[in-house]
Amino acid sequence: MKGVVLAGGLGTRLLPLTKVTNKHLLPVHDRPMIYYPIQTLVNAGINEIMLVTGGNNAGDFLKLLGNGKEFGLRHLDYTYQEGEGGIADALRLAEYFSDGELICVMLGDNIIERNIRRATQAFREQKVGAKILLKNVKDPQRFGVPVLEGDRVIKIEEKPKQPRSPYAVTGIYFYDARVFSIIKTLKPSGRGELEITDVNNAYLEAGQLTWDILDGWWTDAGTIESLHRANQLVAQTGANKVDVKREAQEDVTR
């Protein structure tokens, strides 16, 4: 499985902080924001990673991250997104890199307390389709929201004004190679973007989408409020620092 971190966009909700830099280069406690999703993928055993970025500060990622040696990677791939085409449009650029393999996609402003090892292994065993990770949140209207019937997701709604569940679709997605064919069929939404929710709904309609609840806390860091929250959570509890031996024991006893 390969990993893709999406770190483009203009970060307008974080102005004026993003007047001079990409939002994913802003600090969250003691590390740049972009460190967290990369570390999450590495902790899940994914060591082939591509970073998709854009804008005027794309070169700063190379200065900061280099070849990924700090994360134990032999190399880190990069590609550039022109314009503001949305999450699915950014993911489209990773088709050549993925080379037909399963991929784990993570938004560059998503930070988690624990890790995604179990979900990663479950998707390796699933082999086809897609998997999403959900989290109960106070403000689901900011995100994609699953509509549930029992334990089945029947639809995902993008930023609904009246959410039909308290869950958010976190910015962590697992896909097989068909995702790139699906993206090619998408039409821009009312926001003028190719929506990742439309990708997930396509898998859902094909009966190939599974879901899990993400362990530990989760936050994005794409607004002033959520960036502040991310700093507090990491400072208080840490992120991506769960003891591997303890988790392995939990896996045995579940």
C-alpha positions as CSV (number, residue, x, y, z in Angstrom):
1,M,0.0,0.0,0.0
2,K,1.2,3.5,-0.8
3,G,0.4,6.8,0.9
4,V,-0.7,10.1,-0.5
5,V,-0.8,13.3,1.6
6,L,-2.8,16.2,0.1
7,A,-1.4,19.6,1.1
8,G,-2.6,22.1,-1.5
9,G,-5.2,24.8,-1.3
10,L,-4.9,28.5,-0.4
11,G,-5.9,28.1,3.3
12,T,-8.2,31.2,3.1
13,R,-9.9,30.2,6.3
14,L,-6.6,30.8,8.1
15,L,-5.9,34.3,6.8
16,P,-3.9,36.3,7.6
17,L,-1.6,33.4,8.7
18,T,-1.5,32.0,5.2
19,K,-0.6,35.2,3.4
20,V,3.0,34.2,3.6
21,T,3.0,30.4,3.7
22,N,1.1,27.3,2.9
23,K,-1.2,26.4,5.9
24,H,0.3,22.9,6.2
25,L,3.6,24.5,7.1
26,L,2.1,26.3,10.1
27,P,3.2,25.0,13.5
28,V,1.1,22.7,15.6
29,H,2.7,22.6,19.0
30,D,6.3,21.6,18.4
31,R,6.2,20.5,14.7
32,P,5.0,21.8,11.4
33,M,1.4,20.6,10.6
34,I,2.6,18.5,7.6
35,Y,4.7,16.3,9.9
36,Y,1.6,14.7,11.5
37,P,-0.1,13.1,8.5
38,I,3.3,11.8,7.2
39,Q,4.1,10.3,10.6
40,T,0.6,8.7,10.7
41,L,1.2,6.9,7.4
42,V,4.7,5.8,8.5
43,N,3.3,4.5,11.8
44,A,0.8,2.4,9.8
45,G,3.7,0.7,7.9
46,I,3.4,2.8,4.7
47,N,6.8,3.8,3.5
48,E,6.1,5.0,-0.1
49,I,4.5,8.4,0.2
50,M,3.7,11.2,-2.3
51,L,3.0,14.8,-1.2
52,V,0.6,16.8,-3.4
53,T,0.9,20.5,-2.9
54,G,0.5,23.8,-4.9
55,G,0.6,27.5,-4.6
56,N,3.5,29.9,-4.2
57,N,5.1,28.0,-1.3
58,A,5.4,24.5,-2.8
59,G,9.2,24.7,-2.8
60,D,9.2,25.2,1.0
61,F,8.0,21.6,1.4
62,L,11.1,20.3,-0.2
63,K,13.3,22.6,2.0
64,L,11.5,21.3,5.1
65,L,11.0,17.6,4.3
66,G,13.8,16.8,1.8
67,N,13.8,13.2,0.9
68,G,11.8,12.1,4.0
69,K,14.9,10.8,5.9
70,E,13.6,12.3,9.2
71,F,10.7,10.0,9.0
72,G,12.8,6.9,8.2
73,L,11.8,7.1,4.5
74,R,14.3,6.3,1.7
75,H,12.6,9.0,-0.4
76,L,9.6,11.2,-0.6
77,D,7.7,11.9,-3.8
78,Y,6.2,15.3,-4.7
79,T,3.8,16.5,-7.3
80,Y,2.2,20.0,-8.0
81,Q,-1.5,20.8,-8.2
82,E,-2.3,23.8,-10.4
83,G,-5.3,25.9,-9.3
84,E,-8.0,25.0,-6.8
85,G,-9.7,21.9,-8.1
86,G,-10.6,20.2,-4.9
87,I,-9.5,17.1,-3.0
88,A,-10.4,14.6,-5.7
89,D,-8.6,16.7,-8.3
90,A,-5.5,16.7,-6.2
91,L,-5.7,12.9,-5.7
92,R,-5.9,12.5,-9.5
93,L,-2.3,13.6,-9.7
94,A,-1.2,10.5,-7.8
95,E,-2.3,8.0,-10.4
96,Y,1.1,7.4,-11.9
97,F,2.7,7.1,-8.4
98,S,0.1,4.6,-7.1
99,D,0.9,2.3,-10.0
100,G,-2.2,0.2,-9.5
101,E,-1.6,-0.5,-5.8
102,L,-3.9,0.2,-2.9
103,I,-3.5,3.7,-1.5
104,C,-4.2,5.5,1.8
105,V,-5.0,9.1,1.3
106,M,-4.7,11.7,4.1
107,L,-5.5,15.3,4.2
108,G,-2.5,17.4,5.3
109,D,-4.4,19.2,8.0
110,N,-5.7,16.1,9.8
111,I,-4.1,15.2,13.1
112,I,-4.9,12.1,15.2
113,E,-4.0,11.0,18.7
114,R,-3.4,7.3,18.0
115,N,-2.8,5.5,14.7
116,I,-4.5,3.7,11.8
117,R,-2.6,0.4,11.8
118,R,-5.7,-1.7,12.3
119,A,-7.7,0.1,9.6
120,T,-4.7,-0.2,7.2
121,Q,-4.4,-3.9,7.8
122,A,-8.2,-4.4,7.4
123,F,-8.1,-2.7,4.0
124,R,-5.2,-4.8,2.9
125,E,-7.4,-7.8,3.6
126,Q,-10.4,-6.1,1.9
127,K,-8.3,-5.7,-1.2
128,V,-11.0,-3.9,-3.3
129,G,-13.2,-0.9,-2.9
130,A,-12.8,1.8,-0.4
131,K,-12.8,2.4,3.4
132,I,-13.5,5.6,5.3
133,L,-12.9,6.4,9.0
134,L,-15.6,8.2,11.0
135,K,-15.5,10.3,14.1
136,N,-18.3,11.7,16.4
137,V,-17.9,15.5,16.4
138,K,-19.7,18.5,17.7
139,D,-19.8,20.3,14.3
140,P,-20.4,17.6,11.6
141,Q,-21.8,20.3,9.2
142,R,-18.2,21.3,8.5
143,F,-17.5,17.9,6.9
144,G,-18.8,15.1,4.9
145,V,-21.5,13.4,7.0
146,P,-22.6,9.7,6.7
147,V,-26.3,8.9,6.7
148,L,-26.7,5.7,8.6
149,E,-29.3,2.9,8.7
150,G,-28.3,0.7,11.6
151,D,-24.7,-0.1,10.9
152,R,-24.9,0.7,7.2
153,V,-23.8,3.9,5.5
154,I,-26.4,4.6,2.9
155,K,-25.2,8.0,1.7
156,I,-22.6,10.6,2.5
157,E,-23.6,14.3,2.4
158,E,-21.1,17.1,1.8
159,K,-21.3,19.8,4.5
160,P,-25.0,19.5,5.1
161,K,-26.8,22.4,6.9
162,Q,-28.8,19.8,8.9
163,P,-26.6,16.8,9.5
164,R,-28.4,13.5,9.7
165,S,-25.8,11.9,12.0
166,P,-23.2,13.3,14.5
167,Y,-20.3,11.7,12.6
168,A,-17.8,13.3,10.3
169,V,-15.9,11.5,7.5
170,T,-12.4,12.2,8.6
171,G,-9.7,13.1,6.0
172,I,-8.3,9.6,5.9
173,Y,-9.4,7.4,3.0
174,F,-8.4,4.0,1.6
175,Y,-8.9,3.2,-2.1
176,D,-8.2,0.6,-4.7
177,A,-6.9,1.6,-8.1
178,R,-10.4,2.2,-9.5
179,V,-10.5,5.5,-7.7
180,F,-8.8,7.2,-10.6
181,S,-11.3,6.0,-13.1
182,I,-14.1,7.3,-10.8
183,I,-12.4,10.7,-10.5
184,K,-12.4,11.0,-14.3
185,T,-16.2,10.7,-14.4
186,L,-16.8,13.4,-11.8
187,K,-18.2,16.8,-12.6
188,P,-17.4,20.0,-10.5
189,S,-19.8,20.7,-7.7
190,G,-21.5,24.0,-7.0
191,R,-18.2,25.0,-5.4
192,G,-16.4,24.4,-8.7
193,E,-14.5,21.5,-7.2
194,L,-14.2,17.7,-7.7
195,E,-15.6,16.4,-4.4
196,I,-14.1,13.5,-2.5
197,T,-17.6,12.8,-1.2
198,D,-18.7,12.0,-4.8
199,V,-15.9,9.5,-5.0
200,N,-17.0,7.8,-1.7
201,N,-20.6,7.7,-2.8
202,A,-19.6,6.0,-6.1
203,Y,-18.0,3.2,-4.1
204,L,-21.0,3.2,-1.8
205,E,-23.4,2.7,-4.7
206,A,-21.2,-0.2,-5.9
207,G,-21.4,-1.8,-2.5
208,Q,-17.7,-1.6,-2.0
209,L,-17.3,1.0,0.8
210,T,-16.6,-0.1,4.4
211,W,-16.1,2.1,7.4
212,D,-14.6,2.1,10.9
213,I,-14.6,4.5,13.9
214,L,-11.3,6.2,14.4
215,D,-9.7,5.5,17.8
216,G,-8.6,8.5,20.0
217,W,-9.2,12.1,19.2
218,W,-9.1,13.6,15.7
219,T,-9.1,17.1,14.5
220,D,-8.5,19.0,11.3
221,A,-6.5,22.3,11.6
222,G,-8.0,24.2,8.7
223,T,-9.6,27.1,10.6
224,I,-8.4,29.4,13.3
225,E,-10.5,27.6,15.9
226,S,-9.5,24.1,14.8
227,L,-5.8,25.1,14.6
228,H,-6.0,26.3,18.1
229,R,-7.7,23.1,19.2
230,A,-5.1,21.0,17.5
231,N,-2.3,22.9,19.3
232,Q,-4.0,22.3,22.6
233,L,-4.7,18.6,22.0
234,V,-1.1,17.8,20.9
235,A,0.3,19.8,23.8
236,Q,-1.9,18.0,26.3
237,T,-1.8,14.4,25.0
238,G,0.6,14.1,22.2
239,A,-0.1,12.7,18.7
240,N,1.1,9.6,16.9
241,K,3.0,8.6,20.1
242,V,1.0,5.5,21.2
243,D,3.1,2.7,22.6
244,V,3.3,0.0,19.9
245,K,3.7,-2.9,22.3
246,R,0.6,-1.8,24.2
247,E,-1.5,-1.6,21.0
248,A,-0.2,-4.9,19.9
249,Q,-1.4,-6.4,23.1
250,E,-4.8,-4.7,22.7
251,D,-5.1,-6.3,19.2
252,V,-4.5,-9.7,20.7
253,T,-7.2,-9.3,23.4
254,R,-9.9,-7.9,21.1
